[in-house]
Every structure is written in C-alpha cells, then in structure tokens.
Amino acid sequence: MAADRIVNFEDFVKVHALLLQASGLPPSLHRQLFQKLYSETFDSGDFFQVQPCEDGRRRRLVLTSDSMEKESHVFLIDHAWTFRLSDAPKQLQEVPGLAERMASLMCVDIDMDSNSEEIDAVNGGSDEKDTKLDVMRMLGREISEAEEKGDGIVMWLELDELGIDDDMLLSLDLSRKFPNLLALGLCGNKLENVEIVIQEITKFKHLRALWLNDNPLLQNCDGHMAERILQGSPSLEIYNSCFTQNFGEWALGFCADIYGKENPGYIHQNDHPLQSVTSLDLSNRCIHNLISKAFSPVEMPSLSYLNLRGNPLEQNSVSDLLKILKGFACINALEVDIPGPLGESAVEILESLPSLSQLNGVNASKILETGKHVIDSMLQPRLPEWSPEEPLADRVLSAMWLYLMTYRLADEEKIDETSVCYVMDELGSALRHSDEPSFRVSPFLYMPEGKLASAVSFSILWPTQNVQKGDECTRDFLYGIGEDKQRSARLTAWFHTPQNYFIHEYEKHCQKLRSKCCLSPSIKPSTDRCSISSGGHALRVYTDIPHVEEFLTRPEFLITTDPKDADIIWTSMQIDEDTRKAAGITDQQYINQFPFEACLVMKHHLAETVQKAHGSPEWFQPTYNLETHLPQLIGDYYVRKRDGLDNLWILKPWNMARTIDTTVTSDLSAIIRLMETGPKICQKYIEHPALFQGRKFDLRYIVLVRSMKPLEIFLSDVFWVRLANNAYSLDKQSLFKYETHFTVMNYRGRLNHMNTPEFVTQFEQEHQVKWLDIHERIKTMIRSVFESAAVVHPEMHSPMSRAMYGLDVMLDCSFQPKLLEVTYCPDCTRACKYDTEAIFRGGEPLRARDFFNHVFGCLFLNETAYVTKL
C-alpha cells in the first residue's frame, strides 16, 4: 500500500483539486497544507493558546506568537469526535473516555450549583445565634465606617445572603438604627412573611431603593405586596431592580453610576445632579412610562449614550418617545429592542433620529446601507444548562449543537443520504464567532492513497486578517450565509437574539393564517365520465414498477416495454419536458402524475398549499419551511416556552421518503443547526399520539385521482397500519431511536406486519372507540387536502392525468386525524402481498393480487369496485 501513497505536491493537487477549491483555502497555502498532511504536522500549539472565559463555561483561542499575517499559515485541526447523529448516544455510552472528553471540551463537566451548595452547607451548619451575631457585627462595621467619614449616618445598607428570616428582621429593628437609609439590600435571605416585611420596610421614610430579590416571600405573594410597600414608602424609586412609577433623578443617577454605596446621595438633593451624565444604562428596569421631570434634556444635557433595552414603555406612543429622544441633542448611540417601543424597523428609527451614529452597537451608515430592519451587536452567547445529577452523556447531547459541524460524503454515483457530524479538537472548538472574523475554518478530506477508502477528515485553519499577539482568534459560524438566507435568525443557534422580534413575526404569521378560508372547488353536477376509449383493443401500459408489471393482469390492459407505443405511462420517475422528449411521450398519452403535483408531494409545498387554503386546520400540525420561515418558527418556539407548552418538533427534508434525515428534538439550537444538512420543514411533533399496545403507529391510505377539475377522487378500501417496534417514550435518549419514534420498517428495522381488520378490532377494544367514526374524520380530512390543491393550484388540472397517492395519517390521543405527508407513486408492496378484508363492506375479501387491477379499473375504466368516492 505504501507504493500507492501520494508523495509529491503535483499528485496531491490532482487528486484533491475539487476539495481544495471547495475549502476556500488560498492557492498560496496549498503546498504548505500538503507538507503538513504528508508529515502529519500538528503545530497549532506553538502559535495559539486556549483560555477559559465566561466563568469557565466557555473557552477562547488567543494568538501567542508575535504576529501572524493574513493568509500566511495553514494549520491542521483534528476531529475529536466523528459520528452519525443517530449513533451519538450509543457512542457516548460505549466508547471509553469519549463522554468525559466531550464534556470537558464543551465545558459541561463541572457542577454549576457546587458553589451555592457549599454556601448552603455552611449556612445550614451555623445556628440562628451565630447568624444574628454575624449580622450585628456587619451593622457595627457600617456604623463605624460612617463615623470615620464624619457624620456617622448610614444611608446604604447591603444585607444580602446572610440567612435573615422574619424573626431576625423584626429583632434587628433597622429603621430605628438607620432612620436616614436611602438604599436597602436584603437579597437571597429567608424572608417569608409578607406582613412583617411590609411593616418593617414602610418604617423607612426616605428609602429610594429596596432589593428583596431571591427571598421565599416573592414566590408566594402577588402584586399587592409591592403596592402596599410603595404606598408606605412614597419616595421609593427602585423596587427589586425595577423602576417604580415614582422614579426620578435618584434612580437615573444610580443607573448612571453617580449614586452607590460610596456616594448614596442626600435626603434632599442638590439642584441638577445629572448635569454631567453622558452614559445612561436603563436596560431591564421594567419602565412603563419614560416621561419624567428628571428624564429630560434640561437635566441631562450631555447625555450621549442611552440603553432602553428590555423595557415595555407601553404607556408611551412611538411618536412621544421619539419626540423625547430628539430633545437630547448630544445622543449619538442608542440601544433599544427592535421591534419594540420605537417601532419595528432600525432604518425607520435612524431616519427619525438622524443624530444617531450607532444603533444597538452597529454603525448607522452600515444599517442604512444594508437596509436591515433588526440589528444587534450585543448578543449574549447561549451557554449549556444542566443539573448536577444529569449524566455526562446527556449534557453532551444538549451542548453539542453549539460545537458540531457537518459534511456529506459523495462520489461520482451518489451522495450520502445522511450527513457526517464532527466536533473539532479542543483548539478548534475554542474559536468563537465574529461577524468580522480573523480566521477561517473548513473541513478537508485527505486521501493519502488517492482513494476515498483511504480518506481521513481534518479541519484546516488559516488567518484571513493580520493578527497580533494576544488577539482573540475568531471565525464566522455562518460563513457565506447572508441575510438572504436568514443569517440574523440563524445566529439564534448560538446567541440569545431579541425574542420580541421573533414573537412579533410569529404573531403576524398567525394572523395571516387566521385570515385564510378555503373555497371549495367547483363540482359540476357530475355524470360519470366515460372510460378511456381504446379503439377496441386493450390499453397498452408502459411501467417501470415491478408490482404493476406483475399484478396488472386484466385483459383490458396490456403491458408494453416501449413507452412510445403505450396509451398509459405508469412510472415512478418524475416526467418533465426533457424526459418527454427523450422517451417520445406525447400529449395523447395518459400519465400517472398531475402537473404541479409538487404542491402536495413535496413537504414544504404541501404546508404552503394547506396554509394558503385553510390557514391552520386542526388536522395539520404547525409547520414551517426553515428556508423561508425560520423567524416565525423561532417565535412559535419562544411563545410555547413562555406559556409552558410542549416544544418537541420533527424536522423532515423537503423531498425524501422513508424518514431519511429526519430528526425529533426540543432543542432550538439543534433545529437551526440541522438546516445545514439540507432544506427542511420543521413541524410540531405529535407528542401525545394515540398508541396501539403502547406503540406509535400511522396509517397509509391510498387515494386515486381521476380529475382535479372537477375534483374527482376515490379512497381505496385497502389501507394498512405501520407500527413502531419499540414502546413509545419521550425520554431524551429515545429521541435518537428510530424504532421508537418512526413506523416505516420496510427499509430498516424489523417489519411487524399486522392485518388491517385485526388491528381495527383490537384498537376498538383497547380504546373503546368506533373505527367508523375515526374513518369518517379521515375521509373528510383527505377530501380537504385535495380541495386545497384544487383551489390554490388550478394549474394541476390535466385531462391526460390519472394518479395514485399515498397519504400517511396519524391519530392524536383524542383520535383526531393528523396529516403527515402525501407520497407520489407510493410503495404498495403490502397491498400486493397480503390478502385482507374490506372493513366497511361486511368483511368482503380483498385479494392482494387484484390490487392494481382495481386501481386501474377505477382510474381508466370508471369502475368503483373496492373504492369510496370522496
């Protein structure tokens, strides 16, 4: 084998030409890459250092060499973990050391609550006397420090996390000891009694700020406690970090860092204490009304930076707020939620406030140039969350979406149906995101022997900017993806993006769906259409489907091997104009497909068709085309999370069958990242389906379409149930198990066939329901599906089309039908293999070998045997 190894640069380039081009690596670095691959040189540790950040919950990569010029070096990054998504849980459990290494790499190997547990243990170990003694010592120190400064008056008191309970608060008698107190912090104590707290707090007559955060009483009380405290303390401007309706210059001064423990202010303030304020952060202060005597250009003439994020400001109109802000002549930087109290568009805000040079940290000229309506440069990273008892493998399964990357293998003949996932080593995984990155990373498949069988995957890293010692090295997580591909929304996979924007987009989407109402297609008072004339001879059928060729045995039809001679073309291929020309198919031949039938059989088009016709019918789960409606999906996700609703979703490729590349997840980052593996829809998962003996199932119905105008459709008496092999579960590990959540076992897994009449009988007994009632609801739903297509896509009509479609249906726990998908030219192996009985025809036998005889009789001879007209 050594003789076959690539040993010179020219052969390397020849074998890897396409891979080099796809990687984006500058040609000037190709030789250096070959040399490092050939010699297996991993020298990145000589140039970079991985450092902890975000309190140890993330890492970053820093340049340690003196400098590095743009496109001067290329480095090999090893892949620490390579896997198929469905194999991830098993590998983490079975590969020695893998879960531990991944947990360390992803910073989920520590217990976040360990410090607080230690504190609780210490507090729990001290008795009430010791706790009170500690508090009294602290109060004594406060008094001593005030005396040392001159007047001995304590005006700011922080008694946080000292274990103070209701009895101790009473015994401390704080209002008598500190009558001039302006600010009191009691966060993280053990206060439970609302009446005692109100009694003690309202004794302070000059209190400007009170913090009771993280006390048990806040979990049990309603808004009346706050109202009573404010009534008894009319000077209070800040309550539990929020501004009260009485906020004024003290609260503004606190947020401007004028007032604090070292400078608490005075009971009677001096005139115009805010004159020198240039920067004011009012974010997340629950401000409802910004109009205040203190918040004015007269009081703050020098204000140049203002942060209003996270405040509802619902008592002010957009015009009133803009009028106030225009009065501040020096403001050049503003941060505000978009959409939010100033409107829905960054561009419109800038046009209304032309003095701004920055909006949400982004240069105003850049915003106006790109026309972006929602912008934000201050996004906080998503950090993995877990509980101490959660196994390492589960922590990794949640955190991996912040780290993994994908590629898909292909050769001259085909492309892999599923993507390969990988996690870069510790150095590569430490690269954080930047919209203006200093490095670029790309996967690279090295074939040392010139063949795919010898391939080894790496990532390659090279500088795209000049970098200096100590600089953080970053990459663009969404390289090459612009706003035309929903870049801002896709950043939600890694960052906390503005929720209100996405919720607003979702609400607009819902409003649009509610406005839809399907008009039924015109149905002429029908005389049964004539059967196809054959001129006295058998209708010649060309087919590439073995079951049709074997089982279409009626004398009215004759199989031919030449499509040019056929009256009927029955094929599994999609026939477009090029296919017609190549095969010699004419407009006088019948074809088993309708024009524009993609509006039904491609999942994203099916959703669009149903939503255009019916809005959001009960029989169709909320569905989003991720390529066009990601913001609306994110908004839906946030609303469900806010309202405590289930948030499990299923992702399906636009146009793949047999559940290929299909994923079930409740992780928003996972949903967004899976867009990278190909175009998908995201559909609300039926978390509580009807079960059969504890297992999931769906139903495959066969629909025969003679005409779309007028709509003439028939439901075959033959339908079958498809059962999952494993008992149904929503356990996190089960979401990766195909045989728990999917029912298509023809192609993988073990197939457990069950005769339909037997299933119906047992299902009725298990659930005490009548299948006839369920069947009627299913028929109504199927009719609605094809009505949708007829109304939204009248161009489907073709007099030379006849078609058979498979409809997959699931029942929820209330036995209401839910449409899963519509399939063109469905696999009818079961229908041709297993004899059954007509459920609603008195058990009349249905012979498997006659299935296609009945199908063709209905579509081409106007027969109605073993079908029901819908």
Buried (B, 14 or more C-beta within 10 A) or exposed (E): EEEEEBEEBEEBBEBBEEBBEBBBBBEEBBEBBBEBBBEEEBEBEEBBBBEEBEEEBBBBBBBEEEEBEEBBBBBBBBBBBEBEBEEBBBBBEEEEEBBBBBBBBBBBBBBBEEEEEEEEEEBEEEEEEEBBEEBEEEBEEBBEEBEEEEEEBBBBBBBEBBBBBBEBBBEBEBBEEBEBBBBBBBBBBBBBBBEBBBBBBBBBBBBBBBBBBBBBBBEEBEEEBBEBBBEBBEBBBBBBBBBBEBBBBBBBBBBBEBBEEEEBBBEEBEEEBBEEBEBBBBBEBBBBBBEBEBBBBEBBBBBBBBBBBBBBBEEBEBEBBBEBBBEBEEBBBBBBBBBBBBBBBBBBBBEBBEBBBBBBEBEBEEBBEBEBBBBBEEBEBBBBEBEEEBBBBBBBBBBBBBBBBBBBBEEEEEEEEBBBBBBBBBBBBBBBBBEEBBBBBBBBBBBBBBEEEBEEBBBBBBBBBEBEEEBBBBBBBBEEBEEEEBBBBBBBBBBBBBBBBBBBBBBBBBEBBEEBEBEEBEEEEEEEEEBBEBEEEBBBBBBEBEBBBEBBEBEBBBBBEEBEEBBBBBBBEEBEEEBBEEBEBEEEBBBBBBBBBBBBBBBBBBBBBBBBBBBBBEBBBBBBBBBEBBBBBBBBBBBBBEEEEEBBBBBBBBBBBBBEBBBBBBBBBBBBBBBBBBBBBBBBBBBEBBBBEEBBBBBBBBBBBBBBBBBBBBBBBBBBBBBBBBEBBBEBBBBBBBBBBBBBBEEEBEBEEBBBBEBBEEBBEEBEBEBEEBBEBBBEBBBBBBBBBBBBBEEBBBEBBBBBBBBBBBBBEEBBBBBBBBBBBBBBEBBBEBEBBBBEEEEEEBEBEBBBBBBBBBBBBEBEEBBBEB
